[in-house]
Amino acid sequence: MDKNIRIREERLTAEEYTDFLKRTDLGSQYPKERFDERIARLVQTVSISLTARDEQDTIVGVLFALTDYAYWLYVTDLGVDRAYTKQGIGRALMKTAHEIAGGEKDIAVYLIANENAVPFYEKLGMKKADDVMQYNKIEWTEFTVE
């Protein structure tokens, strides 16, 4: 990863995150229903909020995750600006989140991967799980944040 990229824990505003989504492939993972309201709630309440910023202080990577700091870490969002992919930013964000949650000796990591991102997660050593359950009654109109 470029030495000018800084990773830190910080809360984003909904506007900052929405702007970032426009520069990533994450912008299609959310439903259209009450998007602005729900993004505002997400950035305010998520357990772990990490950013990667370049030398101009532009957000080039984001990781959001939920954790109990004892057993598990659930990564809800991991994205890198399209202009900064394949530079190790996603890997560094994942490693940092895992360390904050308690480290690989104590913390299992789970996430739902976009099918295009599966090779990235497999390179990190992650495997597909058979034991994940789902309950979903959400209205979900697909759209892309633009």
N, C-alpha and C positions, 0 to 999 in steps of 0.2 A: 504494500500500500504506500502511496505517496506520503512522504514525511510531512507535507503541508496539510494533510487531511487530519482534522482533530475530531476525536470521538468524545462526547461528554453526555452526562445525564442532564436533560433540560426539558421543561414543558414547552410545547409549542402552542401557539394560538390556533384556532380552527382555520383562520385565514392562511397562516403559514403552511399548515399541513395540506390544505386544499391546493395551494399554489404548488407545493412539492408533488402532489399526486398527478398534476398535469404533465410533469416531466418524467413520469415513471409508468410502469405497466400495472401498478397497484390501483390506478384510477378506475379500473373496471371490476374491482372486487366488492364494491359496496352496492346495496340496492338504492334506487332512486328515492324511495319513500323516506320522507323527513331527513334527507341527507344532511343538511346544514345543522339541524338540531342534534342529530346523533353524532356527527363528527365533533361538535363542540363538547359533548359529554365524554366522548372517547379521549380526547386530548387532556381533559381535566382530571380523569379518574384512573387511567391505566397505571398499573403497578410500576412498570419500568418504561421509561421514555428516553430513548437515546437518539442523538443526532450525530451525523458526520458532516462537518463543514469544511469547505475549502479555504484557501488563503484570502478570498474576498468575503468570507463569512457566509457564503451561500450554502444552503442546506443541500447536500448531495447524497445523503443517505439517512434513513429513519428506521428504527426498530421499536415497536411497541410490544410489551409482553405482560402477562399476568403470572404471578408466582405466589407461593406460600412461603418462600424462603427456607423451606425444609425438605421438600420432596420433589416438587415439579415446577416447570417453567413452560408456559403455553405462549408461544410467539403468535401474536395476532396479525402483526404487520411487519414486513421486512421489505424495503424497497431501496433501490439505488437509482439516482438520476441516469437516464439513458446515456448521457454524455460521459458518465463515469463508471460504466459497467466494466467488469473483468479487470478490476484494479485491486481486489482484495477487500473492498469496503464492506460488502455483505458478510464475508467471513469474519472480519474484525468486529462488526456489530454483534454477530452471534456469539463470538467468544466473550466479548465484554458483558453481554446480558447474562450468559451462563455463569460467569464469575460473580457478578452482582447478586444473582439469585442464590449462590452458595457453592458453585463449582461442580465439576463433573463427577466427583466422588459421591456427592449427595443428591444432585438434581437431575431428574429425567426431563428431557425436552420433547415437547409435542408441538405440532402445528398442522394446519391444513395447507398443503402446497398446491399452487396453480400447476397444472400439468407441464407447462413450459419451464417451471422452476425445479422440477423433480431432479434433473441431473445435478444442479447446483447443490441441493441438499444431500444427495447421495455422495458427492465429493467431500462433504463435511463428515461423512460417516453415518448419516442417518439412514434408517431403513423404514419401509412401509410397515405400518402396524395393523394388526387384525383386531385389536381389542378396543377400538374407539367406537363409541356409541354416539348417536345424534338424535336430538329432538328439535324439530324445526317447523314452526307454524308461521314463519315470517312472510309478510307480503314482500315480494322480491321482483321488482321491475329492473331488468338489467339496463345499465347505462355506463358511459365512460365520462369521468371528470375531465372537462376540457376548458 
